[in-house]
Amino acid sequence: MTRVDDITRAGITAAGPRRPRADLLNSIRSPTDLRRLDENELADLAAEIRTFLVSSVSAVGGHLGSNLGVVELTLALHRVFSSPRDRILFDIGHQTYVHKIITGRRGEFGTLRQLGGLSGYPSRAESDHDVIENSHASTVLAYADGVAKASALRPETERLVVAVIGDGALTGGMCWEALNNIGASRRPIVVVLNDNARSYDPTAGSLAAHLHELRSAPSADVRSVFEVLGLDYLGPVDGHDIAAVEAALSAASVLERPALVHCVTTKGKGYQPAEQDETDCLHAVGVIDPTTGRPATTPRPTWTSVFGDEVVAIGRRRPDVVAITAAMKNPVGLGQFAAEFPDRTFDVGMAEQHAVASAAGLAMSGMHPVVAIYATFLNRAFDQVLMDVALHRLAVTFVLDRAGITGPDGASHHGIWDLSMLALVPGLRVACPRDPARLRQLVQAAVAIDSGPTAIRFPKESLGDDIDAVNRIGETDVLLSAGHDVLLVAVGATAPTCLAVAEKLRTRGVGVTVVDPRWVLPVDPALTTMAADYRTVYTVEDGLRDGGVGNAIARACRDAHVPAPVHSFGLPCRFLPHGTRKELASECGLDPAEIVADILWNGGLR
Ligand SMILES: Cc1ncc(C[n+]2csc(CCOP(=O)(O)OP(=O)(O)O)c2C)c(N)n1
């Protein structure tokens, strides 16, 4: 087992008492370079990789704890299998930094998650060694099943298929659909279970209890659920012991039938601030001080924390309010609620579909569930929102965090499909708060609605000041009333952008009124009535133009025979890259200057 008792200045635990070679990392340009290293050199390399991970991730932010935990596992994978011929598939892909380092991308870590820079997830454009880049969890076993099926049908493409998955992601239903197929098929697939007993929090549910049993009583006769499903079970293996992992992987690779190698790892391994972080072992961090692991800047209130405070206040008044999270209690702001109301908080694992359908069950039995989820992960549960909740007119409140452009996590994490999806759900009311005061009011209002489902969405960006309304017409707040050329409809957090646009237009002599409908779907009839008094209507949203709020307002105006044309500003229907929110918004024409130029030139108002 790798010795890790020597603590360096940055809190990094290095290998053994021997004097480590410090320049090994430089000599690794591809996985084949790993094969000539002996046991001691591999231990030194692992220590060097950890130092590199801490220094590069602390400078720009990214997934730290998850990557520190898979250093030896990744070295072993690349020594036993021949990537890219053999397919090494990573579930989620947040734990692929070591894989990137080994496959020739170490030099680009200074650009990690920045516009035009290295992706924080696998990226097919970056390397042939990256096969899947969908960072929505629990898919890898299905991909592996497909690759194995194709290999069987096309023997000329002979290759081994390896699927690496965490114990957290294994709680997702797709995994069990895949295991049901893989086990019965008898096709050779090596599943590598990276079991650190955590998602962000300790992993929830009876599967976690089963893994705990397998981990802690290796000699006892515990039959693994994987064997029952038709996979050979190898383990548990110390995932930080490269030789042991290699032996298990090699044994699995020659079985010619499906097998699972159970590797036990420590999240944050070798970096004290991560190992000792009770919240999530520094799963993902912003810019941090590498010595302490603490954020480099003082955290300020966020949309998430305002929601978190409000839902606790509601919970104190309303014993029927329960909270549901899909393994993201703290990231979605439910930490305080869970601490105060543990019996009314349900962590269902990485299982968004179950989160929503079980919320339906709770709602039909007299509770009011608040399902707090990142907007991008609601995609998973569209059918449950539609059929299990809305068709039954159940009072469930969805709180969609990280809506709109999210920034450095890139294509899979932008929460840009939610409004277009939710616009298709009959009877669902959707609110977009523009500021902290509206967020509190709208959460209260949503939870007070008992006749059907509600959703509230807000972005990741930092929280601005409250923006008071000058008037309210119907449900719609008037933020600025300065003329009747243009009616500018702000969707939620785009309000400051719209007010900046209005200021610029006014200096050009254009009369502008800015409104915030607050409840954006279905469209407030007062808004269409108002629209009839303007020459043109513009809507601005941080979501897809296709099928979004602007689209719904345009249709409502047409149906009401409003003569003014309705134009929508929003995001194009394409996979946006990683970058800052500001950079990406600007690239999509959503900054004030671009909107003003468009209105003046294309709206005939110049
Ligand atoms: C469908 C889905 N839901 C939620 C997430 C957010 N998420 C990213 S990593 C993670 C925890 C992963 O735990 P595990 O698979 O055990 O990997 P670890 O980081 O612990 O190695 C979660 C909840 C996601 N990527 N996909």
The ligand as a MOL file (V3000), in Angstrom:
LIG
                    3D

  0  0  0     0  0            999 V3000
M  V30 BEGIN CTAB
M  V30 COUNTS 26 27 0 0 0
M  V30 BEGIN ATOM
M  V30 1 C -27.8200 13.3590 -13.1470 0
M  V30 2 C -26.8530 14.1100 -12.2770 0
M  V30 3 N -27.2480 14.5650 -11.0740 0
M  V30 4 C -26.3980 15.2660 -10.3010 0
M  V30 5 C -25.1220 15.5160 -10.7060 0
M  V30 6 C -24.1950 16.3980 -9.8690 0
M  V30 7 N -23.0660 15.6430 -9.3170 0 CHG=1
M  V30 8 C -21.8510 15.6920 -9.9090 0
M  V30 9 S -20.7510 14.7580 -9.1440 0
M  V30 10 C -21.8480 14.2520 -7.9870 0
M  V30 11 C -21.4320 13.2740 -6.9170 0
M  V30 12 C -20.7350 12.1050 -7.5260 0
M  V30 13 O -20.4840 11.0980 -6.6120 0
M  V30 14 P -19.6610 9.8380 -7.0900 0
M  V30 15 O -20.2350 9.2930 -8.3490 0
M  V30 16 O -19.5590 8.9100 -5.9420 0
M  V30 17 O -18.2460 10.4350 -7.4770 0
M  V30 18 P -17.1240 11.0630 -6.5070 0
M  V30 19 O -17.0550 12.5030 -6.8490 0
M  V30 20 O -17.5260 10.8300 -5.0830 0
M  V30 21 O -15.8960 10.3560 -6.8530 0
M  V30 22 C -23.0890 14.8540 -8.2020 0
M  V30 23 C -24.2780 14.6750 -7.3400 0
M  V30 24 C -24.7530 15.0250 -11.9700 0
M  V30 25 N -23.5380 15.2520 -12.4900 0
M  V30 26 N -25.6260 14.3260 -12.7260 0
M  V30 END ATOM
M  V30 BEGIN BOND
M  V30 1 1 1 2
M  V30 2 1 2 3
M  V30 3 2 2 26
M  V30 4 2 3 4
M  V30 5 1 4 5
M  V30 6 1 5 6
M  V30 7 2 5 24
M  V30 8 1 6 7
M  V30 9 2 7 8
M  V30 10 1 7 22
M  V30 11 1 8 9
M  V30 12 1 9 10
M  V30 13 1 10 11
M  V30 14 2 10 22
M  V30 15 1 11 12
M  V30 16 1 12 13
M  V30 17 1 13 14
M  V30 18 2 14 15
M  V30 19 1 14 16
M  V30 20 1 14 17
M  V30 21 1 17 18
M  V30 22 2 18 19
M  V30 23 1 18 20
M  V30 24 1 18 21
M  V30 25 1 22 23
M  V30 26 1 24 25
M  V30 27 1 24 26
M  V30 END BOND
M  V30 END CTAB
M  END
